[in-house]
Amino acid sequence: MDYPNSGALWPNKMRASDSQPNVRGDIKLERSFLKELLNDTDEELIVVSLSGWTKEYKDGKFISLKASKPFVKNEPKPPVDDDQDIPF
């Protein structure tokens, strides 16, 4: 079953030198997710947060991936002057 914005990295069994990757894989991103990322910024570089879980299969281990929008820390709101809100 495919899950939205997810993928996996598998051991590269064809690796013959240090210049080749240790793991390879794909991640499937929803079109709506990509559009949202593009609409949320004017920057040239788009940041996608990745989370990974090591899982086991019959031949060893692989890394399951999940893509999400980057976490944005909310800036603290300035204190409200309550005296200004009283109508009398």
Summary of the structure (lengths in Angstrom):
residues: 88
radius of gyration: 21.6
end to end distance: 62.4
largest distance: 79.7
contacts: 146
relative contact order: 0.23
helix: 15%
strand: 34%
